[in-house]
Amino acid sequence: MIYYITFIIMGIGIYGIVSQKNMFKQLISLSIIDTAVNIFVISLGYLEGMEAPIYSMVTPTAKFVDPLPQALILTAIVIGVGTLAIGSMLLVHLKEEYGCLNADEIRAAREVIE
């Protein structure tokens, strides 16, 4: 079930990138796709009846899930936040330079300048 939800969320993000001309909305859609991929990878690493490998008071015979997907997702979250921050900075610069965030208007303004 979680796989279907992640694909729906990813579809929403792809639709937002394709259909929107506002670059801020495209950046948010990219963040939505990033979140969907993170949820998908975490759900791949989950196994029913197993415990997270961070508990200190568990039985010696407890079975643990693989911690690698969790570690990779932590790295992916940091990269996603960095990408979002750099994208936001670039959007602020574009807004100051061209006065809008519409991709078509910026493209037209650049053609006039050249």
C-alpha atoms as one frame of an Amber mdcrd trajectory, in Angstrom:
protein
   0.000   0.000   0.000   2.798   2.419   0.854   4.311   1.860  -2.588   1.147
   3.097  -4.264   1.070   6.168  -2.058   4.684   7.013  -2.867   4.036   6.653
  -6.593   0.996   8.930  -6.285   3.078  11.518  -4.418   5.809  11.216  -7.039
   3.214  11.666  -9.794   1.966  14.828  -8.098   5.522  16.171  -8.040   6.153
  15.312 -11.694   2.849  16.910 -12.668   3.847  20.048 -10.767   7.180  20.304
 -12.570   5.671  19.741 -16.008   2.551  21.885 -15.668   3.783  24.917 -13.718
   5.629  27.862 -15.228   6.373  29.430 -11.847   9.846  28.285 -10.863   9.071
  28.413  -7.129   6.266  25.908  -7.660   8.630  23.775  -9.734  11.165  23.828
  -6.893   8.495  22.749  -4.402   7.452  19.982  -6.814  11.063  18.822  -6.958
  11.073  18.678  -3.162   7.864  16.613  -3.256   9.537  14.118  -5.603  12.554
  13.980  -3.283  10.293  13.200  -0.330   8.459  10.491  -2.279  11.739   8.810
  -3.227  12.892   8.927   0.399   9.654   7.324   1.599   9.953   4.653  -1.105
  13.517   3.706  -0.155  12.666   3.609   3.558   9.672   1.383   2.830  11.919
  -0.963   0.835  14.155  -1.367   3.886  11.275  -2.157   6.255  10.612  -5.788
   7.138   7.574  -6.884   9.154   8.337  -8.033  12.692  11.856  -6.644  12.804
  13.108  -3.848  15.013  15.166  -0.745  14.371  18.843  -1.309  15.239  18.932
   1.558  17.749  17.210  -0.027  20.744  19.402  -0.692  23.746  16.955  -2.816
  25.748  16.017  -5.643  23.403  16.248  -9.366  23.698  19.453 -10.985  22.439
  17.503 -12.934  19.826  15.812  -9.864  18.337  15.969  -9.438  14.590  16.912
  -6.056  13.219  16.273  -4.358   9.908  19.184  -3.310   7.751  20.339   0.170
   8.866  21.861   1.040   5.480  18.642   2.403   3.861  18.052   4.572   6.922
  21.579   5.974   6.752  21.268   6.609   3.020  17.991   8.451   3.528  19.555
  10.682   6.181  22.184  11.610   3.614  19.505  12.124   0.958  17.541  14.415
   3.284  20.620  16.575   3.865  21.290  16.737   0.122  17.623  17.589  -0.518
  17.692  20.430   2.001  20.899  21.756   0.450  19.393  21.593  -3.024  16.282
  23.384  -1.805  18.388  26.104  -0.151  20.525  26.688  -3.241  17.440  26.663
  -5.464  15.740  29.192  -3.193  18.797  31.422  -3.327  18.821  31.259  -7.118
  15.106  32.067  -7.225  15.651  35.133  -5.039  18.386  36.256  -7.437  16.103
  35.681 -10.452  13.297  37.617  -8.777  15.624  40.551  -8.134  17.088  40.405
 -11.651  13.923  39.926 -13.730  11.110  40.864 -11.351   9.245  37.571 -11.790
   9.608  33.814 -11.451   7.702  32.795 -14.575   9.989  30.724 -16.803   8.473
  32.023 -20.051   8.781  35.670 -19.007  12.395  35.199 -17.931  13.200  33.433
 -21.204  11.615  36.307 -23.164  13.511  38.895 -21.111  16.798  37.091 -21.753
  16.125  37.054 -25.504  15.545  40.814 -25.445  18.825  41.340 -23.586  20.798
  39.207 -26.043
